[in-house]
């Protein structure tokens, strides 16, 4: 996981519509960058829907929300359409950004150890600097936690 005060690594990834987005495109705005394991799973759906419900409040505070997982563009499109998500989902199938942000880690599930995305959220300021970093976040609580971090 990256530390607060670190310059956020720039990246370019496709969104759910296949359009390319770079972190540098959002300079001048706050960015809530959240990494999640998989589209259409219980926790990830709760987290995405809560970010969707609070999205107008994020926009009022001058922030954009970007969700990142290793799912495909097509998977993200189905996820967005199924739940009416109003924010950008980025596809990192090669895990370059996931690894650059330190969220590809060993996980334990029912005693089994495997590698995967650890649910992590960063708040990046208008200059591209990480100002808040939350690791192993609770899916349902994370969106309101991040909205509070914008105060």
Secondary structure, 3 states (H helix, E strand, C coil): CCCCCCECCCCEEEECCCCEEEHHHHCCCEEEEEECCCCCCHHHHHHHHHHHHHHHHHHHCCEEEEEEECCCHHHHHHHHHHHCCCCEEEECCCCHHHHHCCCEEEEEECCEEEEEECCEEEEECCCCEEEEEEECCCHHHHHHHHHHHCC
